Amino acid sequence: MLRVEGLYAAYGELEVLHGVSLTVEAGQFVSVIGPNGAGKTTLLRVLSGLHPTTRGAVVFDGEPITGFPPDLICERGFVHVPEGRLLFPGMSVREHLELGAYNRRARTHLREQMEHIFALFPILRQRHAQLAGTLSGGEQQMLAIARALMAKPLLLALDEPSLGLAPRMAAEIFAALRQLNHEGLTILLISQEVTQALLMAHRAYVLETGRVILDGPGPALLHNAQIVASYLGIAATS
């Protein structure tokens, strides 16, 4: 479904992605892990059209999308949930969901998709008239994911969806993502929750200093000595 080949990107003269290649097959859950500053957020921003690539190719659902603007990439079914949620504090939960279904394909399924989201996140049904700015952090993250789901994605890409959340709320977010993948939705996840990200992943990539240094089945990487030393060991002592 998604093929990234030799992707380079820069901020001014500072190159931050150096020939990144990865593949996401339809129906897979793929995780990208790595330290801060590895280029993970830039990778998603390039894939969703928010940041230009200097070299390389992105093919999505059989069609090249390199250099396409974000609205066309979203229209094709690649939908990005950015780090930090980026909600509108003065808009209600329902208004955010309606906004998410702006494209023509999604509008025809608006009511059906909204009911699916309320089943996935029941708290959003209770909060449907509440302003986004008054929600808890976990509820805001649920709303950010729900807004993206309203666009009827073929692939849902998420940047640090559990960042800053209490463990119970983070667990609810990961459970929802697991359910969505079991329902057939293709997911590309960036997360520093290494254990969860790898356990859930059909395939995982380790990004360091803008390069993929390791990849393989997610659960298998949990037993990789390099991963244990660099990530799980740090997590265990922090």
Secondary structure as UniProt FT lines:
FT   STRAND          2..11
FT   TURN            12..13
FT   STRAND          14..24
FT   TURN            26..27
FT   STRAND          29..33
FT   TURN            36..37
FT   HELIX           40..47
FT   TURN            48..49
FT   STRAND          55..60
FT   TURN            61..62
FT   STRAND          63..64
FT   TURN            66..67
FT   HELIX           70..76
FT   STRAND          78..81
FT   TURN            83..84
FT   TURN            89..90
FT   HELIX           93..100
FT   HELIX           104..107
FT   TURN            108..109
FT   HELIX           110..120
FT   HELIX           122..126
FT   TURN            127..129
FT   HELIX           132..134
FT   HELIX           137..149
FT   TURN            150..151
FT   STRAND          155..159
FT   TURN            161..164
FT   HELIX           167..182
FT   TURN            183..184
FT   STRAND          186..190
FT   HELIX           194..200
FT   STRAND          203..208
FT   TURN            209..210
FT   STRAND          211..216
FT   HELIX           218..221
FT   TURN            222..223
FT   HELIX           225..227
FT   HELIX           228..232
FT   HELIX           233..237
//
